């Protein structure tokens, strides 16, 4: 089943009208029908209008998966705002950059996991120059558009707003005022600025339209055979397309979204079992395998499961498929933030070997080609590798305020360079080989080595740092830093790790520091592949 592209807000309005009493959203301890979800989103949308949010304003969301995150996604869309989901694992440096660079007018956050992560303290730490006007609005030179920080929970600060204040702001605004904005929202308007790490030092903002997001995930729903009444498991973070996308698909077709704030294997298995889930968008093997291969799993625990989405090497895909009952199937995918999520997917009629060894064919309306990265010539022979490039409705419009990077990535004829290496077989299925450049992929997160290198380089003892990925069974790879110290300078491995801890997201902190005094060089560049060879050889 599929659905017509639209804004996220209108998708929810239509679903609440068509299936008001059907279960729309489930978190541990909370169940909402589509009507209840729409009402909660509308309450927040009225508050956003009440605090002065205009169409096109940027509304940042710093939250893990939770009910407030979901209603904020739809509320922002209802008022015509551009959503800025922020990676909840970011620390001071990344947070300050995203809030300022995105032009966020308001940041919505929560204390739902305050015993583990204090988002408010992180925000205040990332904006040390924050000041407060007599009228209660905020001011920060590094984030000139920012006016409010709102906490769903206890604000603990006189100038930080809470949900009670939002209720007051909503009081004078009617639902009709919110609904009146719908006519002005076009599917080609900016919907989301999703930040992703690249070869730059800091995350860059991919600007995605309503059509890119909703049409991409409508096509996904079709390939997943997701239909009204199905139950979609979406444990991945909703600040990524891997979490926001399945939510979009489920609301679009009328399926129930089942999620959790923090994944653990025990709770994941329990949720799959008790909620009788039909579709699992676990996506990453560190989630999929820990549920499907859980030591406490009983034969009937996954009897309701029909489709499992997972991306992994062929041998792991075969092992995971073997754990499913005979009527269930595995699906593979290739995508990226710049494509609003999916670019290719396997289909129900693909043979099993094609599912485990390829990423399937392009979605309808998306074109794919392979280009020689050295000559920029089109690769026409089936099976020949090259850079994967795509073109279609799902392509981002630009990197926010970065015309140079945009021009490097989006070519004049609309083709988007992925920087990934792959090949097409004779029937158009894509096989993915890896990155052309040095981007790390850590547990599903794109990580720029340059960002880690730059932070290490700020340490007084560090002359030069180079970061590469070490293979890891759980996270696919983890960062390892090779470091040369200044003459007569001293630094310990733990000292450099401590230098990164709390300043970079935890998954970016090097797992190991190796000290070197000379480097493997080409004529002018350090040969990172030789550094990787050292790691692989040692392992």
Beta strands, then each sheet from edge to edge (+ up, - down):
strand 1: 23-27
strand 2: 30-33
strand 3: 58-62
strand 4: 82-85
strand 5: 104-110
strand 6: 131-132
strand 7: 138-139
strand 8: 148-152
strand 9: 161-162
strand 10: 190-196
strand 11: 204-209
strand 12: 231-233
strand 13: 256-258
strand 14: 279-284
strand 15: 307-311
strand 16: 329-331
strand 17: 333-336
strand 18: 341-345
strand 19: 361-362
strand 20: 366-371
strand 21: 386-392
strand 22: 398-399
strand 23: 416-424
strand 24: 430-435
strand 25: 440-442
strand 26: 445-447
strand 27: 462-472
strand 28: 476-485
strand 29: 512-515
sheet 1: 2+ 1- 13- 12- 14- 15- 16-
sheet 2: 4+ 3+ 5+ 8+ 9+
sheet 3: 6+ 7-
sheet 4: 10+ 11- 22+
sheet 5: 17+ 18- 19+
sheet 6: 20+ 21- 23+ 24-
sheet 7: 25+ 26-
sheet 8: 27+ 28- 29-
end
